Amino acid sequence: MTTSNKVDINWLKAASSRLPSSSRLIDTLYRAIQQPDVDIDNVVRLVSMDVAITSRLLRMANSATYTRGETVGSLDQALSWLGAFQAYRVACITVSAQLCEQNLPVYHISADRLLANSIAMAVGMEVIAKQTSLDHKAAYTIGLMHNLGRIVLQRLALQMEIPAGAGDLPTIQAVINWERETFGYGHGELGGAVLALWGMNPLFTQVLTHQHDIEKAADPAVRRWSALLHLTATVVAGTEFGLGVTSDSWPISEGVFVDAGLPQLDVMQLSEEIATATKALCEQSGLVIATTGSRSLSSGQN
């Protein structure tokens, strides 16, 4: 493959297949917790397939926030205390930690910062979605996955021997232009393509694809979700969990609020709320991260 050519579909399939297999578990769990009457036994069965997720859930159930004066020793008991959605959030964090194991030198992003940003985006999408009629569970999932394309493009950059450079560009639009000129895809489009290969919810794939091209989303629902992701990325960029390559993010125009179905928000207050909620979730799930340098994972995490 040469510069400016589209990513070969066979290479993309191979690259996506080498990502942690537990990534597919997110979609299965999401479908399970979306049922009107959640089958907790089924959730327990799915979660028990991953040792790291099981360990982290037990750790959270025994944390100061959730403990009831006795030790939780079984996954069934942990799920009954935490609830299905909290279990889902922890499972997503664990999978995200596995996805974000390597630095992204082409973007000048450390693995630690990538993980911190992914979690903050998930929390931010959840927080903002709760102010709308949109499903906060879907919002959390989309936010968590929004960096997937960058991870895959880094792998491709290594294969093509592309030097670091995207992180030196002045704006996010310049970064996306560079991605498209170099690889034929922006990270949003590529992330959506990977989710499609995994057979995940078509809404998720379309939102990732249009996260930087809201106006190109023909489906009103996708347009709304893409605007919400756009808004969240801008807010998170102003926190300690932002990425250098998105420090300028996108301007929050009145049109973005209209597309997202939101009133004008206090961005400063929202940034503080998201940062606080992100730190709390990481602490409760036993994940210790720093926004610079290497990350430290407590016991129970691969």
N, C-alpha and C positions, 0 to 999 in steps of 0.2 A: 504494500500500500504506500502511496506517496502523499506528500503534503497536499492539502486542499481536496483530496478525494473523500468521498463518503466512507464512513467506517463500514468495513465489510461485515455483512450479517453473520457469516460463519465465525468471524473473529469475535463479534459481539456475543454470540451464543456461548462460545468457549469461555470468554471473560466472565460472563454472568454466572456460568456454571461453576467457576472457581471461587466465587464469593461464598461466604459461609452458608451452608445448607439450611441452617436455622432461620435464615432470612425468610424463607417460604412459610415458616411457622407463623409469622405475623399475620398473613392473610387468613390462614386457617383459624387462628384464634379470634381475629376480628369478626369473621363470619359467625363464630360460635357465640360471642358475647352480644351480637346484634339480634339474636333470636328473642322474641317477646318473653318467653320463659327460658332463661339461661339454664342449660344443663350443666350444673357444676361438676358432675362426675365426668362429663366429656372434657370440660376445661382442665380438670385435674389430670386426665389421661394425656391431653395434649402437652401440658406444661411438663409433666414427668418425663417427656421424651428428651428434654435437655437438662443435663445435670446442673449447669451453671444457672439457669433460670430457677430451678428448684431450690438451689442453695440460697439464691438472693431473696426469694420469696420467704423462706424460713427466717432469714436474717431480718427482713422487714417486719414480719409478724412478731418477732421477739424484740423489736426495737422499743425504745421508751415511748414512742408515739402510739403503738398498738398493743403493747403487752398488757395483760390483765392479771398480772400477779402469778402467772404460771408459765412454764416453758412450753412453747409450741414445738412439737416434735414430728408432726406429720403434715404432709402437703394438704390433705383434706381439711385439717383444722386451720391451717394457714389461710386457705381459700375462704373458709367460712368466716374468718375474722376480717380479712382484707376486702373481700368482695371480688367479683369477676373483673371489673374494670381496673381496679388497682393491680390485680395480677397481670392484666394485659399491659399496663404501663411498665411494670417491672420487666416483663418479658421483652418488650420493645427496647428498653434501655440496655438490657443484656445483649440483645442481637446487635444493637447499634455499636456497643463497645467492641464487638467482634468485627464489625464492618470497618470501624475506625482504628484499626490496629497499626496502620502505617502512616508515616508523614506524607504530605503532598508537596514535594519540593517545587514542582512546576508552578504552584500557587503560593509558595512560601507559607504553607499552613502546616502546623504540627498536628500529629495525631490527637494530642490532648485537646487542642483548640477545636479541631473538627468535631470531636465527640461532644465537647461542651456546647458548641453551637447547635449541633443536631438535637440535643436534649432541650436546649432553650427554645429552639424553633417548635418542637413538639408541644412544650408547655405553653408557649406563646400562642400558638394556633388554638389550643384548647381554651385558654383564658379568653381570647377574643371571640371565638365561636360561641361561647356561652352568652355573649351579649347579642346574639342573633338567633335565628331559627335553625341554624346549621348544626349538624351532628358533631358534638365535641369529640366523640371517639374517632370519627373519620378525620377530624381536624388534627388530632394528636398524631395519627398515623402519617398523614401527608407531611406534616412538619418534620417528623423524624426522618423521612425518606428524602427530603429535598436536596441533600448533598450527594445522593447516590451517583449522579452523573459525574461529579468531580472525581470520585473514587475510581470510576472506570476510565475516565480520561487520563488520570495519572498513570494507570497501568499501560494505556496505549502510548503515552508520551515516553515511557521507559522503553517500550518495544521499538518505537520509532527513533529513539535517541534524541528526543526534543529537549533542548535545554530549558532550565527554569526561566520564566519570563513573564508569565501571566500576572504574577504577584507584583510586578513592577509597573503595571499599567495603571493609569490614574483614575479610571472609573470602571464601574461594573459593566457598563455598555462596551467599553473598550476591551474588557476581558472576554465578553461574549463574542464580539466581532473576531477577536483573535482565535477563539475556540472554533468558530465556524470556518474561518479561513484555513486553519491548520488541520482540523479533523473532519470538517463537513457537518458537525453538529455542535450546538451549544450544550452546556452541561444539563440544562433542563430537559431538552429534547432527548438526550441520551439516557437520562435517568428514567424518563417515561418509557423509552424503548425497552430498558431492562425490566421494569415492572411488567410490561406487556409480555415479555418472554417468560416471566415467572407465572403468568396467568393471574395477576392480581386484579383487584377491582378496577374496571375501565375508567371510573372517575378519577382514581388516583393517578393513573398513567396520563390522562389528559391534562390534569392540573399541573403535574410536574412539567409536561411538555410546554404548556403555555404560561409558565410562571413569569417569564420575561416578555411575553407577547400577548398580553391580556386581550388586546383588541382583535386578535386573530382567532379567538375561541368562538366558534359559531354557536355552541350550546350555551344558553344563558346560565345554566347551573355551573358549567365549567368556568365560564367567565367570572361568576361570583366567587367561586372557590379560588381561582387564580388571583383575583384581586385581594382576597383575604391573605393568601400566602405572600403576595407582594407587600402588603401592609405590615404583616408580621415580620418579614425580613428587614424592613426599614426600622421597625421598633427595636428588634433584637440587635441590629447593627449599632445602636446607641448604648448598648449595655457592655459589660465586661466579657460577654459571650459572643460578641460580634467577630466576624472574620475580616482580616485586613483587606481582602479583595472586594468586600462589599461594604467598606466603611462609608462610602458615599451612598450606597444602596440606590433606591429610586425615590424621586421626589413624591411625597404623599399629596397628590392633587385632590381636588374636590371630586373629580371623576372616579378616583380609586375608592373613595368612601361610598359613592353612589353605587358603583359596581359591586362592592362588598355588602351593600345593604346595611351600612352602618352610619350612625351620626358622627359628627366630628368628635374625636377622642382626645383626652389629655395624654399626649404621647409620653411626656416625662413621667407622669404617674404610672402609666401602663408599663413603661420600661422598668421601673422599680418593682412593680408587682410581679412581672415575669421573672426578673432576676432573683427575687426572694423565693418565689415558688420553685424555680429551677434548683436553687441551692437546697431547699427543703426536701425535694424529691430525691436528689442525689444522696443526701445524708440519710434519709429513711431507708433507701435501698442499699446502703453500704458502699456507694460509689464515691470515691474521693478523687476529684479532678482539680487541676489548676489551669488557669486560662493561658499560662505560658509554661514552657518546659515539658517534661514528661509527665504522664499521668500515673497515679498510684491506684491500683485496684485492690480492695480488701479481699479477704478470703471468700471463697464461694464464686469467684469469677474467673473464667478461663482467660 
